[in-house]
Amino acid sequence: MTLPAETAGHIARLREQLEHHNYSYYVLDAPEVPDAEYDRLFRELQALEAQFPEAASADSPTQRVGGAPQSAFASVTHARPMLSLNNAFTEDDIVGFDRRIREGLKVESVDYAVELKFDGLAISLRYEGGRLVHGATRGDGATGEDVTANLRTIRSIPLVLTGPAPTILEVRGEVLMLKRDFERLNDEQRARDEKLFANPRNAAAGALRQLDSRITASRKLTFFAYGLGQIDGDGAVGGRHSAQMDWLERLRFPVNRERRVVTGVAGLLAYYREIGERRASLPFQIDGVVYKVDDLAAQERLGFVSRAPRFAVAHKYPPEEELTVVRDIDVQVGRTGALTPTARLEPVFVGGVTVTNATLHNEDEVQRKDVRIGDTVIVRRAGDVIPEVVAVVIDRRPPDAIVFRMPARCPVCGSAVIRPEGEAVSRCTGGLYCPAQRKQALLHFASRRAMDIEGLGEKLVDQLVDGNVVRTPADLYRLGVSALAELERMAEKSAANVVAGIEKSKDTTLARFIYALGIRNVGEATARDLADHFGSLDRLIDANVETLQQVPDVGPVVAESIARFFAEAHNREVIEQLRAAGVHWIEHEGRAAAAPRPLDGRTFVLTGTLPTLTRDEAKARIEALGGKVAGSVSAKTHYVVVGADPGSKAEKAAQLNVPMLDEDGLLELLKSAQASPDN
């Protein structure tokens, strides 16, 4: 078939693009496109070269395995080439792979060693006489870069082998960065106002190829072995790949524990699906799994093609990063009033689903990444994680790209938007009034530890809000059986039960009511402290920031949240409507005015299972006498109440010399405190 001039030009452009991306990633450590984009260009070039053999060229990227070594590092020639793997993307690809293996070996079924395809940097470690003499990157497959000094800083790489080892041993594996270390590194970069890394793979590659090995040591890289290169001399290697990996593990090399041996296509696909389900929870990034014929003699018979072994294949997962265009940026309002800028995207398939929206987190993140409407961006989605915009491809920015600005008024209710000092998040002050916060505010209001309205679940709240039947919590107390019974899947008996639950909730405690209001930064413990301190809702509403900070454990941030909530006229109006609807609670003088209770100022910690009291019962008795129940032991803890199977809290109490009580001791203390109010 004659090669058309137009096709020849397209092939030349593809080669130029791929070489450019190779240079950006491997030499400059500055990737411009996600892996999925590179893979797509590579497959397109492969298909064209297969269709037009006369277009084949020795300098085509399809004939290369990686990038050229950096001139700053010495070159190392690999004793055995470090080749890449062919990729498979569909189940049909795997069926074809297995068929070719069986036909090549003339067998009915094949055992495969299966393992993870790490998303890091391939390296080769050379040991002579059991000692690490040098380590190199893959480079172009034949020649790599000598990064021995940097590899020596990775603590998971043994410098001296334990036990008998061959005279010469080359171990192939992957250097990578764990997700937690990647997040820590970017936190440090952000604190220094320095460039953030796009992903753990880019961070690992940049760290390993530092000229200053002290920088590498600070980056917390790790290593996993997955194969062997040259072996000279005696060594209990075994005749199977799986045996090799077991042997390497015995030599104290880190070998990932997710490996195993399976039989046939069914075993391969079952492993692929299992790892796929757990992919997001793994401590490191992977982009697929690898299948290798387990029998080493069979591997030798199958041999190699130009750039990859015939006996192995990488089964890739759907890409977790893709390129797309930001069509708009709008703002979503959450239950607590948090305003989250969200990118509306040109639909793109990433992470196994079609993505049309991606979070931009907050205004600072939008500005830091410089995301504008019209930009081409890299979008990431891993597992069930909400898609996010990773970075902007600046070279593709159109001249009319629009800069985003956070609105001054809530886009849903029109209330003022504020950004508390020291916080990254802007918030709507509409509280109980804002429709965007309505569903979650109602669910929180009705929850078990708040007003405890039985039967008022998520589906019913959805119908009540969507039908504009309920706008604020006060509207719940105006509902009748007939109105509820008209709703979908709500029979008259169910409606009557819900109405009864609403009626029952009218009689509550002040602490529960305060918690039910959903004030930002006010949890159950703080709600109890506020109720105990003020004793009256009106006194709490009238309190200023300074007065609020007199409550135990209420600092300036919490005090500001409370004062701001009650300063909003919409919220005070809803509270008055609730009172008018018959919601009531017992008020008292409060600690601010009343005499101190016997256990005021004393902190207790409960651990283990008590013989007769539940945790809630013990907590209630302590708090009734003014004591506070904390969740952790510190030097300020007065007593630790210990039951069966206490755990680490009892150990810490012993270390800090905090007095420990059993249930009898607690009951005796409570009895004594009641008898001696001045205690």
C-alpha positions in Angstrom: 0.0 0.0 0.0 1.4 3.4 -1.0 1.9 5.8 1.8 -0.1 9.0 1.1 1.7 12.3 1.6 -1.0 13.4 4.1 -0.5 10.3 6.2 3.3 10.6 6.0 2.9 14.1 7.4 0.6 13.0 10.2 3.1 10.2 11.2 5.9 12.8 11.3 3.8 15.0 13.5 2.9 12.2 15.9 6.6 11.2 16.2 7.5 14.8 16.9 4.7 15.1 19.6 5.8 11.9 21.3 9.4 12.8 21.3 8.5 16.2 22.8 6.5 14.5 25.6 9.3 12.0 26.2 11.7 15.0 26.6 9.3 16.9 28.9 8.7 13.9 31.2 12.0 12.1 31.3 14.5 14.9 30.9 12.8 18.0 32.2 10.6 16.3 34.8 7.8 18.5 33.7 5.0 16.4 32.1 2.6 18.4 29.9 -0.1 15.8 29.3 -1.5 12.9 31.4 -0.3 9.3 30.7 -3.6 8.5 28.9 -3.0 11.2 26.3 0.6 9.9 25.6 -0.8 6.3 25.4 -3.4 7.4 22.9 -0.8 9.1 20.6 1.5 6.1 20.9 -1.3 3.6 19.9 -2.3 5.8 16.9 1.3 5.9 15.7 1.7 2.1 16.2 -1.5 1.4 14.1 -0.3 3.7 11.3 3.1 2.0 11.2 1.5 -1.4 11.1 -0.8 -0.3 8.2 2.1 1.3 6.3 5.3 -0.8 6.9 7.2 1.5 4.5 6.8 4.2 7.1 8.7 2.2 9.8 11.8 4.0 11.1 14.5 3.0 13.6 14.2 6.4 15.3 10.4 6.2 15.8 9.2 6.5 19.4 7.6 3.1 19.0 11.1 1.6 18.8 12.2 3.3 22.0 11.6 2.2 25.6 12.1 5.5 27.4 14.0 8.8 27.3 17.7 9.7 26.8 19.9 9.9 29.9 20.6 13.3 31.5 24.0 14.5 30.7 24.6 15.3 34.4 24.6 11.6 35.3 27.1 9.0 34.2 25.8 6.4 31.7 25.4 2.7 32.6 25.0 0.0 30.0 22.6 -2.7 31.2 23.9 -6.2 31.1 20.5 -7.3 29.9 18.2 -4.7 28.2 15.4 -3.2 30.3 12.5 -3.6 27.9 8.9 -2.3 28.3 5.7 -4.2 28.2 2.9 -4.2 25.6 -0.3 -2.8 26.9 -3.8 -4.4 26.9 -6.9 -2.4 27.5 -9.9 -4.8 27.0 -10.9 -8.3 28.0 -10.7 -9.2 24.3 -7.0 -8.1 24.4 -6.4 -10.6 27.3 -8.2 -13.4 25.6 -6.0 -12.9 22.5 -2.9 -12.7 24.7 -3.7 -16.0 26.4 -4.5 -17.7 23.0 -1.1 -16.6 21.6 0.7 -17.9 24.6 -1.1 -21.3 24.5 -0.5 -21.6 20.7 3.1 -20.7 21.1 3.7 -23.2 23.9 1.3 -25.8 22.4 -0.5 -26.4 25.7 -4.1 -26.3 26.8 -3.7 -23.9 29.8 -1.0 -21.7 31.3 -0.1 -20.6 34.8 0.5 -16.9 35.0 2.3 -14.9 37.7 0.2 -11.8 38.3 1.3 -8.6 40.0 0.7 -4.9 40.2 1.9 -2.4 37.6 3.4 0.3 39.7 3.2 3.9 38.6 6.8 4.9 39.3 10.3 4.9 37.8 11.9 1.6 36.6 15.4 0.9 37.9 18.0 -1.8 38.0 20.1 -2.6 41.0 23.5 -4.4 40.5 24.9 -6.4 43.4 28.4 -7.9 43.3 29.5 -10.2 46.1 26.2 -9.4 47.9 26.9 -5.6 48.0 25.1 -2.9 46.0 27.6 -1.4 43.5 25.4 0.7 41.4 21.8 1.4 40.4 20.6 2.9 37.2 17.4 4.1 35.6 15.9 2.4 32.5 17.0 5.2 30.2 16.5 4.1 26.6 16.5 0.4 27.6 20.1 -0.3 26.7 21.7 2.6 28.6 20.5 4.2 31.7 21.6 6.9 34.2 23.8 6.1 37.2 21.7 7.2 40.2 23.4 5.0 42.8 24.0 7.8 45.3 20.3 8.6 45.3 19.2 5.0 45.5 21.3 4.5 48.5 19.1 7.0 50.4 16.0 4.8 49.9 15.8 2.7 53.0 13.8 -0.1 51.5 16.7 -1.0 49.2 19.2 -3.3 50.9 22.8 -2.2 50.7 24.2 -5.6 51.7 22.3 -8.9 51.0 21.7 -11.3 53.8 22.2 -15.0 53.2 23.8 -16.7 50.2 23.6 -14.7 47.0 25.0 -15.0 43.4 28.3 -13.4 42.6 26.5 -11.0 40.3 22.8 -10.2 40.8 20.8 -7.5 39.0 17.4 -6.8 40.5 14.8 -4.9 38.5 12.1 -2.9 40.2 10.2 0.3 40.6 11.0 3.4 42.7 7.8 5.2 43.7 6.3 7.5 46.3 3.5 6.4 48.6 0.3 8.5 48.5 0.8 9.8 52.1 4.4 10.9 51.4 3.2 12.6 48.2 0.6 14.6 50.1 3.2 15.5 52.8 5.6 16.7 50.1 3.0 18.8 48.4 2.0 20.3 51.7 5.6 21.3 52.3 5.8 22.7 48.7 2.6 24.7 49.3 3.9 26.1 52.6 7.0 27.3 50.8 4.9 28.7 48.0 6.8 26.4 45.6 5.6 24.5 42.6 3.4 21.5 43.4 4.0 18.1 41.8 1.2 16.8 39.5 1.2 13.2 40.8 3.4 10.7 42.9 5.0 9.4 39.7 6.3 12.8 38.7 7.4 13.5 42.3 9.3 10.2 42.5 11.0 10.7 39.1 12.1 14.2 40.0 13.4 13.1 43.4 15.4 10.2 42.1 17.1 12.3 39.4 18.3 15.0 41.8 22.0 15.8 41.6 22.0 16.4 45.3 21.2 13.1 47.0 20.3 15.0 50.2 17.2 16.2 48.4 16.4 12.7 47.4 16.7 11.5 51.0 14.2 14.1 52.1 11.5 12.9 49.6 10.8 9.5 51.2 10.9 7.3 48.2 10.2 3.5 48.3 11.1 0.5 46.1 9.5 -2.7 45.0 11.3 -5.5 43.2 9.5 -7.2 40.3 12.2 -9.1 38.3 15.8 -10.1 37.6 18.4 -9.1 35.1 21.9 -10.6 35.0 22.6 -13.5 37.4 26.1 -15.1 37.6 27.1 -17.7 40.2 25.1 -20.0 42.5 21.8 -18.9 43.8 18.5 -20.5 44.7 16.5 -18.7 42.1 14.0 -21.4 41.1 12.5 -22.2 37.7 9.4 -19.9 38.0 8.9 -16.2 38.1 6.8 -16.6 41.3 9.7 -18.6 42.9 12.1 -15.7 41.9 9.9 -13.2 43.7 9.7 -15.5 46.8 13.5 -15.8 46.7 14.0 -12.0 46.4 11.7 -11.6 49.4 13.9 -14.0 51.4 16.9 -11.8 50.5 14.9 -9.0 52.2 14.0 -7.1 49.0 10.6 -5.5 49.2 8.2 -7.4 46.9 4.6 -6.4 46.8 2.3 -8.9 48.6 -0.5 -8.6 46.0 1.2 -11.0 43.7 0.0 -14.6 43.1 -0.2 -17.3 40.5 -3.5 -17.9 38.5 -4.5 -20.2 35.7 -5.9 -19.1 32.3 -8.1 -16.1 31.2 -10.5 -16.6 34.1 -7.8 -16.2 36.7 -6.3 -13.2 34.9 -9.6 -11.3 34.7 -10.6 -12.2 38.2 -7.4 -10.7 39.5 -7.8 -7.6 37.3 -11.3 -6.9 38.7 -10.3 -7.6 42.3 -7.4 -5.2 42.2 -9.5 -2.7 40.3 -12.0 -2.6 43.2 -9.2 -2.0 45.7 -7.1 0.3 43.6 -8.1 3.6 45.2 -7.4 2.2 48.7 -3.9 1.0 47.9 -1.1 3.1 49.6 0.5 3.8 46.2 -0.6 4.5 42.7 -0.9 1.8 40.0 -2.1 2.1 36.4 -2.7 -1.6 35.8 -1.7 -5.1 36.6 1.0 -7.3 34.9 0.6 -10.9 33.7 3.7 -13.0 33.1 4.0 -16.6 32.1 5.2 -18.1 35.3 7.4 -20.9 33.9 10.9 -19.4 33.0 11.7 -22.0 30.4 8.4 -21.2 28.7 9.3 -17.5 28.8 12.6 -18.3 26.9 10.8 -20.3 24.3 8.3 -17.5 23.7 11.0 -14.8 23.4 10.6 -11.2 22.5 9.3 -8.8 19.9 11.0 -5.5 19.1 10.4 -3.6 22.3 8.6 -6.1 24.6 8.5 -9.7 25.8 5.9 -12.0 24.2 5.4 -13.8 27.5 4.1 -10.7 29.5 1.5 -7.9 29.1 0.3 -5.0 31.2 -3.4 -4.8 31.5 -4.2 -1.1 32.0 -7.1 0.3 34.0 -9.1 3.2 32.7 -7.0 6.4 33.0 -7.3 8.4 36.1 -6.2 11.6 34.4 -7.4 13.2 31.2 -7.4 16.4 29.3 -10.6 18.5 28.8 -11.8 22.1 28.6 -13.4 24.2 31.4 -16.7 25.5 30.0 -17.7 27.4 33.1 -17.0 27.8 36.9 -20.0 28.0 39.2 -20.4 27.8 42.9 -22.1 25.1 45.0 -23.4 25.7 48.5 -23.1 22.9 51.2 -25.0 22.2 54.4 -22.7 24.4 56.5 -22.8 27.2 53.9 -19.4 26.4 52.4 -19.1 27.7 48.9 -17.2 25.4 46.6 -16.2 26.5 43.1 -16.9 23.7 40.6 -15.6 23.4 37.1 -18.2 22.5 34.4 -16.2 20.5 31.9 -16.4 19.3 28.4 -17.5 15.7 29.0 -14.5 13.4 29.3 -14.1 9.7 30.1 -11.7 9.3 33.0 -11.4 6.7 35.8 -14.0 4.5 34.2 -16.9 7.1 34.0 -17.8 10.2 32.0 -16.9 13.3 34.0 -18.6 16.6 33.5 -17.8 18.4 36.7 -14.7 18.7 38.9 -14.1 20.3 42.2 -11.8 23.3 42.5 -11.9 23.1 46.3 -11.8 26.8 47.2 -10.9 30.3 45.9 -7.2 30.0 47.0 -6.9 26.8 45.0 -8.4 28.4 41.9 -6.0 31.2 42.1 -3.0 29.0 42.9 -3.7 26.7 39.9 -4.7 29.8 37.9 -7.8 28.0 36.5 -9.8 30.1 34.1 -13.0 29.6 32.1 -11.9 28.3 28.7 -8.7 26.6 29.9 -7.6 23.1 28.9 -6.9 21.3 32.1 -5.8 17.9 33.4 -8.6 16.2 35.4 -8.0 13.4 37.8 -10.4 10.8 39.2 -9.2 7.9 41.3 -11.8 5.3 42.3 -14.7 6.9 44.0 -12.9 10.1 44.7 -14.6 13.3 43.5 -12.9 14.4 40.2 -10.6 17.4 40.6 -8.7 19.7 38.3 -5.0 18.9 38.8 -3.3 21.5 36.6 -3.8 23.9 33.6 -2.1 23.4 30.3 -1.0 27.0 29.9 0.2 26.5 26.3 -3.4 25.9 25.3 -5.0 28.9 27.1 -7.2 30.9 24.7 -6.8 34.7 24.7 -10.4 35.2 25.9 -10.1 32.9 29.0 -12.1 34.4 31.9 -10.7 34.8 35.5 -13.0 33.5 38.3 -14.1 35.7 41.2 -16.0 34.4 44.3 -19.4 36.0 44.5 -20.1 38.5 47.4 -23.7 37.2 47.8 -24.9 33.5 48.1 -25.9 32.4 44.6 -28.9 30.5 46.1 -30.4 32.7 48.8 -28.7 36.1 48.3 -27.3 36.2 51.9 -23.9 37.8 52.5 -20.9 35.6 51.8 -18.1 35.9 54.3 -14.6 34.3 54.5 -13.6 33.9 58.2 -10.1 35.0 59.0 -7.6 32.1 58.8 -10.0 29.9 56.7 -9.7 29.0 53.0 -13.5 28.5 52.6 -16.0 31.2 51.9 -19.5 30.7 53.5 -23.1 31.8 53.1 -24.5 33.3 56.3 -28.1 32.2 55.4 -28.0 29.2 57.8 -31.5 27.7 58.3 -32.9 30.0 55.6 -30.7 29.1 52.6 -32.5 26.6 50.3 -29.2 25.1 49.2 -28.5 24.1 52.9 -32.1 23.1 53.4 -32.1 19.3 53.0 -28.9 18.6 55.0 -30.0 21.2 57.6 -33.3 19.3 58.0 -31.6 15.9 58.2 -29.2 17.2 60.8 -32.1 18.8 62.8 -34.0 15.5 62.8 -31.0 13.3 63.5 -31.0 11.0 66.6 -28.6 13.1 68.7 -30.4 16.3 67.8 -34.2 16.5 67.8 -34.5 12.7 67.2 -37.5 12.7 64.8 -38.2 9.1 64.0 -39.2 8.3 60.4 -37.9 11.6 58.9 -35.2 10.1 56.6 -33.4 11.3 53.5 -36.0 10.2 50.9 -38.9 11.9 52.8 -36.9 15.1 53.3 -36.1 15.1 49.5 -39.8 15.0 48.7 -40.7 17.6 51.3 -38.0 20.1 50.1 -38.4 19.3 46.3 -42.1 19.8 46.6 -41.6 23.1 48.5 -43.7 21.7 51.4 -41.0 22.4 54.0 -38.6 25.3 53.8 -37.3 25.6 57.4 -37.3 23.2 60.4 -40.3 25.1 61.8 -42.4 24.0 58.8 -42.1 20.4 60.0 -44.3 21.1 63.0 -47.1 22.3 60.7 -47.3 19.0 58.8 -50.5 17.0 59.0 -51.2 13.3 58.3 -53.2 14.1 55.1 -50.4 16.2 53.6 -47.8 13.6 54.3 -50.0 10.7 53.0 -50.2 12.4 49.6 -46.4 11.9 49.1 -45.0 9.1 47.1 -44.6 5.8 49.0 -46.2 7.3 52.1 -49.3 5.5 53.4 -51.6 7.0 56.0 -50.2 4.8 58.8 -46.6 5.8 57.9 -47.6 9.4 57.8 -49.2 9.2 61.2 -46.0 7.7 62.6 -44.0 10.6 61.2 -46.4 13.2 62.6 -46.3 11.4 66.0 -42.4 11.5 65.9 -42.5 15.2 65.1 -44.9 15.9 68.0 -42.8 13.8 70.4 -39.7 15.8 69.5 -41.2 19.1 70.7 -40.1 18.2 74.3 -36.3 18.2 74.2 -33.3 19.5 76.1 -31.6 22.9 75.5 -28.4 21.1 74.5 -30.1 19.0 71.9 -31.9 22.0 70.5 -28.7 24.1 70.2 -27.0 21.1 68.5 -29.9 20.7 66.1 -29.5 24.3 64.8 -26.4 23.2 62.9 -24.2 26.1 63.9 -20.8 25.7 62.4 -18.1 24.4 64.8 -20.8 23.5 67.4 -20.9 19.8 68.0 -22.7 17.9 70.8 -20.1 18.6 73.4 -20.0 22.3 72.7 -23.8 22.4 72.6 -23.9 20.9 76.1 -21.3 23.3 77.4 -23.3 26.3 76.0 -26.5 25.0 77.5 -24.8 24.4 80.9 -23.1 27.8 80.9 -26.0 30.0 79.8 -29.0 27.9 80.9 -31.2 29.9 78.6 -31.4 30.2 74.8 -32.1 33.9 75.0 -28.9 34.5 77.1 -27.0 32.5 74.5 -28.5 34.5 71.6 -27.6 37.8 73.3 -24.0 36.8 74.1 -21.2 38.6 72.4 -17.9 37.0 71.2 -16.1 37.9 74.5 -18.9 36.4 76.6 -19.0 33.2 74.6 -15.3 32.7 75.1 -15.9 32.3 78.8 -17.5 28.9 78.1 -15.0 26.1 78.6 -13.3 25.0 75.3 -14.9 27.8 73.3 -12.2 29.8 71.5 -12.4 32.8 69.2 -13.2 30.8 66.1 -16.1 28.9 67.7 -17.4 32.1 69.4 -17.3 33.9 66.1 -19.3 31.2 64.4 -22.0 31.2 67.1 -22.3 35.0 67.2 -22.5 35.2 63.4 -25.2 32.5 63.3 -27.5 34.4 65.8 -26.7 37.8 64.1 -28.4 36.6 61.0 -32.1 37.7 61.1 -33.3 34.7 59.1 -31.9 32.3 61.7 -33.5 34.1 64.7 -36.8 34.2 62.8 -36.8 30.4 62.3 -36.1 29.9 66.1 -39.1 32.1 67.0 -41.2 30.0 64.5 -40.1 26.8 66.3 -41.0 28.3 69.7 -44.4 29.3 68.3 -44.9 25.8 66.9 -44.6 24.4 70.5 -41.0 23.3 70.6 -39.8 23.7 74.2 -37.0 22.8 76.6 -36.2 23.2 80.3 -34.2 26.2 81.0 -32.2 26.9 84.2 -29.9 29.5 85.6 -26.8 28.1 83.9 -23.3 27.9 85.2 -22.7 31.6 84.6 -25.2 32.5 87.2 -25.6 29.3 89.3 -23.4 27.9 92.0 -20.7 25.5 90.8 -21.5 21.8 90.7 -19.3 19.3 92.6 -17.4 18.0 89.6 -17.0 21.3 87.8 -13.6 21.6 86.2 -12.8 17.8 86.4 -12.2 15.8 83.2 -12.9 12.1 82.9 -12.0 9.6 80.1 -13.9 6.4 79.7 -12.3 3.2 78.3 -13.3 -0.4 78.0 -16.7 -2.0 78.9 -18.1 -1.3 82.3 -20.0 -4.2 84.1 -23.4 -2.5 84.5 -23.3 1.0 83.1 -23.3 1.8 79.3 -20.8 4.4 78.1 -23.7 6.9 77.6 -25.1 6.2 81.1 -21.7 6.8 82.8 -21.1 9.9 80.7 -24.6 11.3 81.7 -24.0 10.8 85.4 -20.6 12.5 85.3 -21.9 15.5 83.3 -25.0 15.8 85.6 -22.6 16.7 88.4 -20.6 19.2 86.2 -17.8 16.9 85.1 -16.6 16.7 81.5 -16.0 13.5 79.5 -13.1 13.7 77.0 -12.1 11.3 74.3 -8.4 11.2 74.9 -6.0 11.1 77.9 -3.7 14.0 78.6 -1.9 15.5 81.6 -5.0 17.6 82.3 -7.2 14.5 82.7 -8.3 14.0 86.3 -9.7 10.4 86.2 -9.7 7.5 83.7 -12.6 5.1 84.2 -11.5 1.6 83.2 -13.7 -1.3 82.1 -12.9 -4.7 80.4 -10.5 -4.6 77.4 -9.5 -1.0 78.0 -6.9 -0.5 75.3 -4.2 2.2 74.9 -6.0 4.9 77.0 -5.3 2.9 80.2 -1.7 2.5 79.2 -1.4 6.3 78.7 -3.0 7.0 82.0 -0.4 4.8 83.7 2.4 6.7 81.9 1.0 10.1 83.0 0.1 8.9 86.5 -3.5 9.8 86.0 -5.8 8.1 88.7 -7.8 5.1 87.3 -11.2 4.0 88.6 -13.2 0.9 88.0 -17.0 1.2 87.9 -17.3 0.8 91.7 -14.8 3.5 92.2 -16.7 5.8 89.8 -20.0 5.2 91.5 -18.4 5.9 94.9 -16.9 9.1 93.6 -20.2 10.2 92.2 -22.0 9.4 95.5 -19.4 11.3 97.5 -19.6 14.3 95.1 -23.4 14.4 95.5 -23.1 14.2 99.3 -20.5 17.0 99.3 -21.5 19.7 96.9 -18.5 21.8 97.9 -16.1 19.1 96.9 
